Amino acid sequence: MTTQKPFIAPMQYFFGASWGIILGFLFRFRVLPFLQPDTILSGGKQVPTEQFAHFASTFFWAAAAVIIVLGIIGTLTLNEPRRRYIASLPRFQQWMWWPFHGVGPSDTPPSSPAA
């Protein structure tokens, strides 16, 4: 049986989506230092910080939703040949391909000896 390289690493997408959600909250509640003043310079114009923060947080949350969908697609496309490819990777790289990181060639039933 041949091995196929997976299209995407689902865990990378789930971690990226979590960072998008965190950044969305940081922007929405104006926690970051550059969002503290009442206005910021954007495109050579003074823009109210609350408008920029609202737009940026919405952008980060929408991007996180798209990234989560891509992670789910990546999880659903991990078939047996792709899991075998993941099992051939070094152990420290296998965790990025969750949930099938423990499946390897040793988990297959032994072949019967030739008679």
N, C-alpha and C positions, 0 to 999 in steps of 0.2 A: 504494500500500500504506500502510495506516495504522500509526502507532506506538502501542505500549502501554507504559505505565510498569510496570517489573518489580515483583513483590511485595516482594522483599527484596534487599538488597545482600549477596551472598555474602561478600565480603571483610570487611565489618563483623562478620559472625558469626564468621568464622575468627579475626579479631583478638580479639574478645570471648572466645572459647573459650580462646585462648592465655593471656589474663589470668586466666581462671578457673583454669586449670591452675597458673599461677605462684602465685596466691593460695592454692591448695590446698596446695602445697608449703611456702609460708611459714607457714601455720597448722599443718601437720602437724609440722614441725620446730621450731615455736615460735620463729621468728626475729624476729617483731614484738615491739617493746618491751613492749606491754601483756600479752603472754603469758608474760613472764619470771617473775613471781611464782608461787608455788604455787597461789594461789586468786585468783579474780576475782569481782566482785560482779555477779550476774545475777539480775534480778527480786527484788532485795532480799535474796538469799541468797548465801552464799559457796559457789562452785562450784569444784571442782578444775580448774585450767587445762588439764590433759591431757585431761579429758573434753570440755571445750568445744572445744579445738583439734582433737580427733579428729572431733567432729561437724561443725565448720565446714569442715574439709578435705574430708570426704566430701561435704558439700553442694556445695562449689565444684567438685569433680570431677564430680559427677552433673550439675550445671548446665552444665559445659563439654561433656559428652557430648551433652546435648540441643541445645546451641547448634551443635555440629558437624553434627548431623543436620539442623538447620534450614538451615545453610549449604549442605549438599549438596543439599537440596531447592531452595534458591534458585538454585544453579548449574544444576540440571536443568530449571528452568522458564524459562531464558533462551532463548526461541525467536527467530526472525528479527525479528518486529516489535518485540520488547523490545530486541534488540541495536541496532536502528535508533534507538530512543529514547536508548539509552546513547550512541550515536555523536553525537547532537545536543547532548549536554551539553558544557560547557566541558572542556578537556583535563584540568585538575586534579581534576575530579570523576569522570572516566571510570575511573580506577584502582580505585575502590571497587567497581566492577561486574565485576571480573575473572571469567572469563578471556576475555571477548569485547570488551575495551575498544578494540581496534584496528579493529573492523569498522565501516565507515561508508559513507555514500552513495557516496563516491568509489571504493569497492571493487566496486561493481556494474558489470556490463558496460554500455557506452554503448548508448543506444537507437539503433536504425537510423533514418536520416533518412527523412522522408516523401517518397515519390516522386510 
